[in-house]
Amino acid sequence: MKYLYSTCFASFVIEDSKIIDKIEFKDVLNKNKKLEKGLWIEQEEQLIKKHNPDAFIGFKIDDKIKLTPDLSLASDIEDKFRESNLKITQNKIKKSVTPDQLIIQCINTIEDLNQDTNRMVKRLREWYSLHDPETDENVSDHYAFVKTVINKVENKGLMGADLKEKDLNPIFDLANSTKSLFELRSRLTQYLEQSMNKVCPNITAVAGALIGAKLLQTAGSLKDMATMASSTIQLLGAEKALFRHLTTGALPPKYGYIHEHPLISKAKRSDHGRVARALADKISLASRVDYFKGDFIGDKYRTELEERFR
Amino acid sequence: MKEIFPGVFEKRKGRKRFLYTENLVVGETVYSERTIIRNRTEYRQWDPHKSKLAAAITKGLSQFNFGQGDSVLYLGSSTGTTVSHVSDIVKSKGRVFALDSAPRMMRELVFLARKRNNIIPILADAAHPKQYFHKIKLPDFLYQDIAQKHQAEVFLDNLKLVKNEGFGILCVKARSIDITKKPRIIFEEVRKKLEKHVKIVDKRLLKPFQKDHILFVCKKD
């Protein structure tokens, strides 16, 4: 029996467990794309013409698999498995990077920055209040507080201790670093909005950039999100409550991240569930339009929702 | 130091057991595990809390069906914790074809594969053998640890790629098959499914190292 057998680096003709002919591929990456789909490649056709083999090893003709014979391959051929697979895999990893991954990294960083700035401002308030308690009391917004501390003229009220410049400097140092983190966050948010508008304009139109990005982050990718049912999208971000419901039979959650959406937070309490359902439905439609690169239709969905729940 | 399976060593200290494999790349650790040197050979400690195969051995696995020079098809390699020990066991003449579908995990595995000559990283979905059949050499052994709903079916599909009378190990994670059912019931269902096609030669619950996991050792007919 003569067999035709293709690996990712060469096609072989085998008789009695011995290789009688082979053609190595020059362009491993391209050949491999065809082989993965089960398509014929030229090298195989050449070998078929030359040797007229009786059978194939592999998946080509039907989906039933025929096994590779137990070939004792020469070690230089065996090394080719490693060499070409490394090449293929590294190329695949390179090609696997998509724009939605950049968005997910960005939203992750923004969430981290939220926590970091919060902690730093809290500490700054405590520390600076030893010197000047009045500012902490009067300025409640975190970013405004940091800016006031930096631009403060000497006016510290009755309760503040008289600190020397040497002891004040570290406080201003912290204030400056915190300010730059706030600025970084606003730059990142700007970037996020731009790329959301570019990569998934429909999701952004319906859900808004921040909520859309959070949904994308939890779903994993735009592809995953486009294949999700709208009921799944409705509950993204409420996994803990959902699994508690499934395992213990507690009440099911009505919404996840989309709860932050203005349509839901403006609605009557008794309407929250209904709005969440409708909104999730439109977001899932929008994500499919975005994934399959359809025309822009997001603002139509948005106005439909706004009219329904005015 | 006692060799309990080919390439797997055991050290007892009181009631405690420690597992080791001989380090293939001397002086390099993979996940900052401990190493010890005995008779001028370096061994890497194999932590049953981090690796399900080590957990099964600690729980008294009765047989171990691969060793030096074998070609292993490893599905669900992740970042390569267990893969590195399998690579230690098959030594430089063996091959570990390590599959994973996540590019993020595969990135780490490529770094590992650059250091260890017997690891072959493949980015592919284990549920579609058609897409990676031409990338592997006839395996002597199959190891599967994937968190998918159809773990058992994928395992049976892939066992077809293994040579006749070859063995396979399947790690079942009950939580990814159905979180509402009791693990015991799921394990029973999987066992019935497997027994229709293959012979189960051993099984081990991985408690207390892994929650709701069981490991089956199967022989292909």
Contacts between the chains, C-beta under 8 A, distances in Angstrom:
chain1	res1	chain2	res2	distance
A	6	B	134	5.4
A	7	B	134	5.2
A	7	B	135	7.3
A	8	B	134	5.2
A	8	B	135	4.6
A	32	B	134	7.9
A	32	B	135	7.9
A	35	B	134	5.1
A	36	B	130	7.8
A	36	B	131	4.7
A	36	B	132	7.7
A	38	B	130	6.1
A	58	B	133	5.7
A	58	B	134	6.4
A	59	B	129	7.5
A	59	B	130	4.4
A	59	B	133	5.7
A	63	B	130	7.0
A	65	B	129	6.9
A	65	B	133	6.9
A	65	B	160	5.6
A	65	B	161	6.9
A	67	B	138	6.9
A	67	B	160	7.9
A	67	B	161	7.4
A	67	B	163	7.3
A	67	B	164	7.9
A	68	B	137	7.3
A	68	B	138	4.4
A	69	B	138	7.7
A	70	B	138	6.0
A	70	B	163	6.3
A	71	B	138	7.4
A	73	B	137	7.3
A	78	B	95	7.4
A	78	B	137	6.9
A	81	B	95	7.2
A	81	B	120	5.9
A	81	B	135	7.4
A	81	B	136	7.5
A	81	B	137	5.8
A	82	B	95	7.8
A	82	B	113	7.8
A	82	B	117	7.2
A	82	B	120	4.9
A	85	B	120	4.9
A	85	B	121	6.5
A	85	B	122	5.7
A	85	B	135	5.6
A	86	B	110	7.1
A	86	B	113	6.5
A	86	B	114	7.8
A	86	B	120	7.5
A	86	B	121	6.7
A	88	B	122	7.8
A	88	B	123	7.8
A	88	B	135	7.3
A	89	B	106	6.3
A	89	B	110	6.2
A	89	B	121	4.8
A	89	B	122	6.1
A	89	B	123	4.8
A	90	B	110	6.1
A	92	B	103	7.2
A	92	B	106	7.9
A	92	B	123	4.5
A	93	B	103	4.9
A	93	B	106	5.8
A	93	B	107	5.7
A	93	B	110	7.0
A	93	B	123	6.4
A	96	B	103	4.0
A	96	B	123	7.7
A	97	B	103	7.9
A	243	B	179	6.7
A	246	B	179	6.3
A	246	B	180	5.5
A	247	B	179	6.4
A	247	B	180	6.7
